[in-house]
Structures are given as C-alpha cells and as structure tokens.
C-alpha cells in the first residue's frame, strides 16, 4: 500500500472529480482523484504497476487523463499506471526523490518513469520554496539529488526524463528525453503546459524504450 498523505495538499481532493484544478481555469477537463489524492480513476492496488513521477507536465494539466503520456502508456501496455506526479505544487527535486524512495519501500513497480525537474528550487521551510537561487545552491542540490538517485535506483527498471523551465548547464546521464520536448501547448493556460501532440510523442518514446 502506498503511503497516504505524502502530499497533504493533494489529499484534500481524494475520491473526487473537479474542474479548474491548479492554474487551469480555461479548460473543461475533469480531474478525477483516487482515495490517495492522486490523479487516477482507479485505486492503487494492482501488482507490479508502472509508476510515473513528475511535475505539472507529467500530471497532464489541461488534458483528459487518457490523452496524457501516462494514460497512453497505460492503454498501450495494458499495465496499470500509478501517476504520482505533483501538479501545480511548488516542490523540489529532492522531495520528489523521497517520494520515489517511499514507492520502492511499499510496492514493486514493473517500471518507473521519473521526470527530473525543478532543479532551481530550494526548500526553505515546511511552507516555503525558494525559486531564485545561486548556481552554487542549484549545483549542491543537484549533486545531493544525483548521489541519492543512484543509490535509490540501483538495479531498478527506470526511465529518466529531464524537463525543466530553465537550463542550468547541468549534465544528467542516461536520459530518454533531455529538457524541452514539445510541439504544442494547451491553449489559454498560463504558464504554458504541453498539449496532446507532445504527450503522444513522449508516450511513443517511452513505448519504444520499453519495447
């Protein structure tokens, strides 16, 4: 069983369907959340799922779930996908790695798709994240992340993607997708989020990778 209340701000939406989630006030998309507060119409109680972790892009803001890359991978592989992405939430990459560690402690995924993001963020306290940090802080946080990532994913089946709003001159090894990979965006949402065509391309890259 996955840990409950990993992100209490999301848990408030548990077992509900809402519109206008986060900064999406423009679309008519239904956002359905399961009893853990994650974007899914099903419970996370299937063996050996595919697990997705990422930010608003991987969450699929502005799109019906079946049009997101997580939804497409689920349909094509006939394997349950647990999308644990944090949409519209100011988190750091090291916090997301802690969630991945929780996942491995609780279940045995057949595959993890991990979107590296938010390298420019630093947690100040429980309620505040700094977005404007020096290169030294960014690189220190990245080095801590990479060190712990390598320990966490050793001998695991994982696909790494890097998608960030800024380029910090940091090299990340063994990436399926490196930074921007978009051909369209959802209209009328600011900040921009990638659209259906981009999600299809990402899903195709993942499906080709996993065979």
C-alpha positions in Angstrom: 0.0 0.0 0.0 1.4 3.4 -0.9 1.8 5.9 2.0 -1.2 8.2 2.5 -0.9 11.9 2.9 2.6 12.1 1.2 1.3 15.4 -0.2 -1.4 16.6 2.2 -2.4 19.5 -0.1 -3.4 16.9 -2.8 -5.1 14.6 -0.3 -7.8 17.2 0.1 -9.1 16.1 -3.3 -9.3 12.4 -2.5 -12.1 10.4 -4.1 -13.4 13.4 -6.0 -13.8 14.8 -9.5 -13.2 18.6 -10.0 -12.7 21.1 -12.8 -10.3 24.1 -12.9 -7.5 22.4 -11.0 -4.5 24.5 -10.1 -3.9 27.2 -12.6 -6.2 25.6 -15.2 -9.2 27.9 -15.3 -9.6 27.7 -19.0 -10.5 24.1 -19.9 -13.4 21.9 -19.3 -11.3 19.0 -18.2 -12.5 16.7 -15.4 -9.7 15.9 -12.9 -10.5 12.7 -11.1 -8.6 11.7 -7.9 -8.5 8.4 -6.1 -8.6 7.8 -2.4 -4.9 8.7 -2.0 -5.5 12.1 -3.7 -3.6 11.2 -6.9 -4.9 11.8 -10.4 -6.5 8.4 -11.2 -10.0 6.9 -11.6 -8.8 3.7 -10.1 -7.2 2.7 -6.8 -3.5 1.9 -6.5 -4.0 -1.8 -5.5 -2.7 -3.7 -8.6 0.5 -5.7 -8.6 3.6 -4.6 -10.5 2.3 -1.3 -11.9 4.2 1.3 -14.0 4.8 4.3 -11.7 5.1 7.9 -13.1 6.6 10.7 -11.0 6.9 14.3 -12.3 5.6 17.8 -12.1 2.6 19.5 -13.8 3.6 18.3 -17.2 3.5 14.7 -16.2 0.4 15.3 -14.2 -1.2 16.3 -17.5 -2.7 19.7 -16.6 -5.2 20.8 -19.2 -5.8 17.4 -20.8 -8.1 14.5 -20.1 -6.2 11.7 -18.5 -6.4 9.4 -21.4 -4.6 12.0 -23.6 -1.6 12.3 -21.2 1.5 10.2 -21.8 0.8 8.2 -18.6 -2.7 7.4 -19.9 -1.4 6.5 -23.3 1.3 4.2 -21.9 -1.3 2.5 -19.7 -3.6 1.9 -22.7 -0.9 0.6 -25.0 0.9 -1.7 -22.4 -2.3 -2.9 -20.7 -0.4 -2.3 -17.5 -1.8 -0.2 -14.6 -0.1 3.1 -14.3 0.2 4.9 -11.0 0.7 8.6 -11.8 2.1 10.1 -8.6 3.0 13.4 -10.3 2.5 16.6 -8.3 0.5 19.1 -10.4 0.7 22.8 -9.6 2.7 22.3 -6.4 6.0 24.0 -5.6 8.1 21.0 -4.7 11.8 20.3 -5.1 13.5 17.5 -7.0 14.9 16.1 -3.7 11.3 15.9 -2.3 10.3 14.0 -5.4 13.1 11.6 -4.9 12.0 11.0 -1.4 8.6 10.0 -2.8 10.3 7.6 -5.2 12.1 6.0 -2.2 8.7 5.7 -0.4 7.3 3.9 -3.5 10.2 1.4 -3.6 9.7 0.8 0.1 5.9 0.0 -0.4 5.5 -1.7 -3.7 7.4 -3.4 -6.6 6.8 -1.4 -9.8 7.5 -3.1 -13.1 8.8 0.2 -14.3 9.3 3.8 -13.0 9.1 6.8 -15.3 10.8 9.6 -13.5 10.7 13.2 -14.7 13.7 15.2 -13.3 12.5 18.8 -12.8 12.6 21.9 -10.6 16.4 21.9 -10.3 16.3 25.6 -9.5 14.2 25.2 -6.3 15.3 25.0 -2.7 13.1 24.2 0.3 13.4 27.0 2.9 10.9 25.6 5.4 7.7 23.5 5.5 5.6 26.1 3.6 8.2 28.0 1.5 10.3 27.1 -1.5 12.9 29.5 -3.0 12.8 29.8 -6.8 15.7 32.3 -7.1 18.9 30.6 -6.0 22.6 30.9 -6.8 24.4 28.5 -9.1 26.2 27.1 -6.0 22.9 26.2 -4.3 21.5 24.7 -7.5 24.5 22.6 -8.1 24.7 21.5 -4.4 21.1 20.4 -4.5 21.6 18.6 -7.8 24.7 16.8 -6.5 22.8 15.6 -3.5 19.9 14.5 -5.7 22.2 12.6 -8.1 24.1 10.8 -5.3 20.8 9.7 -3.7 19.2 8.9 -7.0 22.0 6.4 -7.9 21.6 4.7 -4.6 17.8 4.6 -4.9 17.5 3.2 -8.5 20.4 0.7 -8.4 19.2 -2.4 -10.2 15.8 -0.9 -10.8 13.9 -0.7 -14.1 13.6 3.1 -14.6 13.3 5.6 -17.4 14.7 9.1 -16.7 13.5 12.3 -18.4 14.6 15.8 -17.8 12.1 18.6 -18.2 12.7 22.0 -16.7 11.7 25.6 -17.4 15.4 26.7 -17.2 18.7 25.3 -18.4 21.3 25.4 -15.6 24.2 23.9 -17.5 23.9 20.6 -15.6 24.6 17.3 -17.3 22.3 14.4 -16.4 23.2 10.9 -17.6 21.1 8.2 -19.3 18.2 10.4 -20.3 15.4 9.2 -22.6 14.4 12.8 -23.1 16.6 15.8 -22.3 14.8 19.0 -21.5 12.3 20.6 -23.8 10.3 18.1 -25.9 7.2 19.9 -27.1 5.4 20.5 -30.3 2.2 22.0 -28.9 0.7 23.6 -25.8 -2.8 23.6 -24.2 -4.5 26.9 -25.2 -5.2 29.6 -22.7 -3.3 28.2 -19.8 -0.5 30.3 -18.2 2.2 29.2 -17.5 2.1 27.1 -20.6 1.7 23.4 -20.4 2.4 20.9 -23.2 -0.5 19.6 -25.3 -1.9 16.4 -26.6 0.6 16.0 -29.5 3.5 16.4 -27.2 2.2 13.8 -24.8 1.8 11.4 -27.7 5.4 11.9 -28.7 6.6 11.3 -25.2 4.5 8.2 -24.9 5.9 6.9 -28.2 9.5 7.4 -26.9 8.7 5.6 -23.7 7.0 2.7 -25.5 9.9 2.4 -27.9 12.3 2.3 -25.0 10.5 -0.4 -23.1 9.8 -2.5 -26.2 
